[in-house]
Amino acid sequence: MPTKFGASRVLKGAEDPFAAYPEIKRWFAAIEARPAVARAKAVGKDHAFKTTVDEETKRALFPSNYPSAA
């Protein structure tokens, strides 16, 4: 359902955040039903992403905090 797109975070407390916006709800449902959306959501599901924040991760995320070795 469309709430996957963050509406439940923006319209907190609403059981159906799009109840007042039926056309937006229909639009999101139409997009969600597309095969390309399913394929896009599947990208990266088969990859084990790194979850630890170590020195290597910090250097990759914040290179300006580390002087170059040269």
C-alpha atoms as one frame of an Amber mdcrd trajectory, in Angstrom:
protein
   0.000   0.000   0.000   1.135   3.591  -0.445   2.159   4.021   3.189   5.469
   2.401   2.250   6.423   5.704   0.679   6.648   7.506   4.006   3.138   8.929
   4.324   2.685   7.202   7.661   5.732   9.082   8.966   4.459  12.430   7.728
   0.811  11.932   8.690   1.437  10.304  12.065  -1.373   8.528  13.826  -3.477
   8.030  10.727  -4.473   4.436  10.102  -4.824   5.226   6.400  -2.722   8.361
   5.722  -4.171   8.732   2.221  -7.842   8.441   3.218  -8.359  12.154   2.611
  -6.478  11.976  -0.698  -8.067   9.220  -2.805  -6.460  10.292  -6.088  -2.968
  10.294  -4.578  -3.714   6.901  -3.040  -4.841   5.606  -6.447  -1.729   7.060
  -8.094   0.623   5.396  -5.605  -1.240   2.084  -5.950  -0.884   2.268  -9.743
   2.847   2.889  -9.441   3.232   0.098  -6.878   1.521  -2.341  -9.261   4.092
  -1.825 -12.019   6.534  -4.701 -12.644   9.453  -2.275 -12.835   8.763  -1.147
  -9.272   8.953  -4.733  -8.035  12.238  -5.195  -9.876  13.642  -1.948  -8.468
  12.694  -2.946  -4.928  14.455  -6.280  -5.411  17.768  -4.625  -6.292  20.302
  -5.316  -3.573  18.175  -7.848  -1.672  20.668 -10.591  -2.525  23.647  -8.580
  -1.276  24.913  -8.691   2.304  25.641  -5.059   3.045  28.213  -4.127   5.657
  26.555  -3.079   8.907  29.527  -2.251  11.118  30.964   1.243  11.374  34.702
   0.794  11.581  37.712   2.816  10.458  37.339   1.693   6.841  33.702   2.761
   6.804  34.455   6.154   8.317  37.181   6.804   5.762  34.804   5.926   2.920
  31.953   8.051   4.260  33.983  11.042   5.428  37.158  11.251   3.314  37.693
  14.928   4.076  38.285  14.054   7.739  41.353  11.996   6.837  44.478  13.488
   5.243  45.737  11.806   2.118  48.565   9.306   2.559  50.621  10.912  -0.226
